[in-house]
């Protein structure tokens, strides 16, 4: 959480304490300890960044020269890098049998509480409740689990280059010049991908090394 909070953290007052107590309930801490707004007659710290209190970080000032508020650059360390992500997709079974059952359930309703009422809100609520009472059992919910193996080394540039490589593969045909260019481009992309993989897994290996306290 970040922004101009309009509370000067260079001063100790009740507002600071109230905000600290509030963010502490969400396990957040303030990270900026230097002035972020310096003008001719005042020096204040009203721009702050609040992060999870379990994170290791550094924060430094970045003056942009355009505004009276300076920027802050926050660097987080030892971020978890999850390679696998399990996602649950909730859908409802819809086929000829479930549709026929839904239509049958609706045909059994008399709708007296809808047509015999003059209050628009009650009419809507009664209709909606009846509709859902027939809908939910007719179309049972089913859960599908999907697992994605995210490759953090695949950057936008690599995706664009691979797409370009595929286009060249379709175009070169029997043209010897295009075929030679494709081979050079293929070798270049292969080296880029290999380098990105090595860099990614080196970072993961470094993050996995336990720190000595």
C-alpha positions in Angstrom: 0.0 0.0 0.0 1.5 3.4 -0.9 0.6 7.0 -1.6 0.4 10.4 -0.2 -1.4 9.7 3.2 -1.3 13.3 4.4 0.2 12.3 7.7 3.7 13.6 8.5 5.7 10.7 9.8 8.6 13.0 10.8 6.3 14.1 13.7 5.1 11.9 16.6 1.4 12.5 17.1 -1.9 10.8 17.6 -2.7 10.5 13.9 0.6 8.5 13.3 -0.2 6.2 16.2 -3.8 5.6 14.9 -2.5 4.7 11.4 0.2 2.5 12.8 -2.3 0.6 14.9 -4.6 0.2 11.9 -2.0 -1.1 9.5 -0.5 -3.3 12.2 -3.8 -5.3 12.3 -3.0 -6.3 8.7 0.6 -7.1 9.5 1.9 -4.1 7.6 4.7 -1.7 8.5 5.8 1.7 7.1 9.1 1.6 5.3 10.0 5.3 4.5 12.1 7.1 7.1 13.3 10.2 5.2 11.6 13.4 4.0 9.6 13.0 0.8 8.5 16.6 0.4 10.9 19.5 0.8 9.8 23.1 0.1 11.1 26.4 1.2 9.2 26.5 4.6 8.6 22.9 5.5 10.1 19.4 5.4 7.6 16.5 5.7 7.3 12.7 5.2 3.7 12.3 3.9 4.5 9.7 1.1 4.9 6.2 2.5 4.9 2.6 1.5 3.4 -0.1 3.7 4.4 -3.7 3.2 4.1 -7.1 4.8 6.2 -7.0 8.0 7.8 -10.3 7.1 9.6 -9.0 4.1 13.2 -7.9 3.8 13.6 -4.7 1.9 15.5 -1.5 1.1 14.0 1.8 0.2 15.7 4.9 -1.2 14.8 8.4 -2.3 14.4 9.2 -6.0 14.1 12.9 -6.9 12.3 13.5 -10.1 12.9 17.3 -10.3 9.3 17.9 -11.5 7.1 17.9 -8.4 7.5 19.0 -4.8 7.0 15.3 -3.8 10.0 13.0 -4.3 9.7 9.4 -5.3 10.7 6.3 -3.4 12.2 3.1 -4.8 11.4 0.0 -2.8 13.3 -3.2 -3.4 12.0 -6.5 -1.9 14.2 -9.5 -1.3 13.6 -13.3 -0.9 10.3 -13.2 -2.7 8.8 -16.7 -3.1 8.9 -17.9 -6.6 6.1 -20.4 -7.1 6.5 -22.5 -10.3 3.3 -24.4 -10.0 -0.1 -22.9 -9.5 -3.3 -25.0 -8.9 -6.5 -23.3 -10.0 -10.0 -24.5 -9.4 -12.6 -23.7 -12.1 -16.3 -23.9 -11.0 -18.8 -24.7 -13.7 -22.3 -26.2 -14.0 -23.2 -29.3 -15.9 -25.3 -28.2 -18.8 -26.7 -30.7 -21.3 -30.0 -31.8 -22.8 -30.9 -33.8 -19.7 -30.2 -30.9 -17.2 -32.1 -28.4 -19.4 -35.1 -30.7 -19.6 -35.1 -31.2 -15.9 -34.9 -27.5 -15.3 -37.9 -26.9 -17.7 -39.8 -29.6 -15.9 -39.2 -28.1 -12.4 -40.3 -24.7 -13.7 -43.5 -26.2 -15.1 -44.5 -27.5 -11.6 -44.5 -23.9 -10.2 -47.8 -22.1 -9.8 -46.2 -18.6 -9.5 -49.0 -17.4 -7.2 -46.6 -15.4 -5.1 -45.5 -13.6 -8.3 -48.8 -12.9 -10.2 -50.8 -12.4 -7.0 -48.6 -9.6 -5.7 -48.7 -5.9 -6.4 -45.3 -4.9 -4.8 -42.6 -4.8 -7.5 -39.8 -5.6 -5.2 -41.6 -8.6 -3.7 -42.6 -9.8 -7.2 -38.9 -9.8 -8.3 -37.6 -11.4 -5.1 -40.3 -14.2 -5.3 -39.6 -14.9 -8.9 -35.8 -14.9 -8.5 -36.0 -17.2 -5.4 -38.2 -19.6 -7.3 -36.0 -19.5 -10.3 -32.9 -20.3 -8.3 -34.6 -23.0 -6.3 -35.2 -24.8 -9.6 -31.9 -23.8 -11.2 -29.4 -25.0 -8.7 -30.5 -28.7 -8.4 -31.1 -29.0 -12.1 -27.6 -27.7 -13.0 -25.2 -29.3 -10.4 -21.9 -27.6 -9.8 -18.7 -29.3 -10.8 -15.1 -28.5 -9.9 -12.2 -28.8 -12.3 -8.6 -28.6 -11.1 -6.0 -27.1 -13.4 -2.3 -26.9 -12.8 -0.1 -24.4 -14.6 3.6 -24.7 -14.7 4.7 -21.1 -15.0 8.1 -20.5 -16.6 9.4 -17.2 -15.2 12.2 -17.0 -17.7 9.8 -16.6 -20.6 9.7 -12.9 -21.2 7.6 -10.9 -23.6 10.6 -10.4 -25.8 11.2 -14.2 -26.0 7.5 -14.8 -26.9 7.7 -12.2 -29.7 11.0 -13.7 -31.0 9.5 -17.2 -30.9 6.5 -16.0 -32.9 8.9 -14.4 -35.4 10.8 -17.6 -35.7 7.6 -19.5 -36.5 6.7 -17.0 -39.2 10.2 -17.4 -40.7 9.8 -21.1 -40.7 6.6 -20.9 -42.7 8.0 -18.3 -45.2 11.5 -19.6 -46.1 10.3 -22.5 -48.3 13.0 -23.3 -50.7 14.6 -19.8 -50.7 18.3 -20.5 -49.7 18.7 -16.9 -48.4 15.7 -17.1 -46.1 16.7 -20.6 -45.0 20.2 -19.4 -44.0 18.6 -16.4 -42.2 16.2 -18.7 -40.4 19.0 -20.9 -39.2 21.0 -18.0 -37.8 17.8 -16.6 -36.1 17.0 -20.0 -34.6 20.5 -20.3 -33.2 20.3 -16.7 -31.8 16.9 -17.4 -30.1 18.2 -20.7 -28.7 21.1 -18.9 -27.0 18.8 -16.3 -25.6 16.5 -18.9 -24.1 19.4 -20.9 -22.7 20.8 -17.7 -21.1 17.4 -16.8 -19.6 16.9 -20.3 -18.2 20.4 -20.2 -16.5 19.7 -16.8 -15.0 16.3 -17.8 -13.7 17.5 -21.0 -12.1 20.6 -19.3 -10.6 18.2 -16.8 -8.9 16.1 -19.7 -7.5 19.2 -21.5 -6.3 20.5 -18.3 -4.5 17.1 -17.7 -2.9 17.0 -21.3 -1.6 20.3 -20.9 0.3 19.6 -20.5 4.0 20.8 -17.3 5.5 22.9 -17.3 8.7 21.4 -15.1 11.4 
